[in-house]
Amino acid sequence: MVPKTGKVGFSRQSDPTLLILTSLSSGSKHGHALIKDIEEISGVRLGPGTLYGAITRLEEQNLIKPLDPIGRRQPYAITATGIEVLRDTITNLKMIAEVGSRRLGINDKISPVLNTKVKVL
């Protein structure tokens, strides 16, 4: 997992679990499509080992599920539990960002969490 920017620091934005759930919230995807989408939305390129290790853990936690294979590709979909976990995580991160912004004197208001409907397969 390599951030494109090469910046040093800590960030949940590079957490594979959060990135995979966020990517799948827009619809089912197979591994290569996940890697591409995650890189587009976050600038983080997950390696195959990181991606499939995280996918295994997410399946075990019932946060994602495999769909019927399409040729050699294995698509995955977010579950209702996965949507709930993603919403809770985003809400928590938003609160932390707002507190951090206030403490640093950053006046820009953090955008409200979008209340969008996610398709559950």
Secondary structure, DSSP 8 states (H G I E B T S, - for coil): -EETT---S--GGG-HHHHHHHHHTTS-B-HHHHHHHHHHHHSEE--HHHHHHHHHHHHHTTSEEE---BTTB--EEE-HHHHHHHHHHHHHHHHHHHHHHHHHT----------------
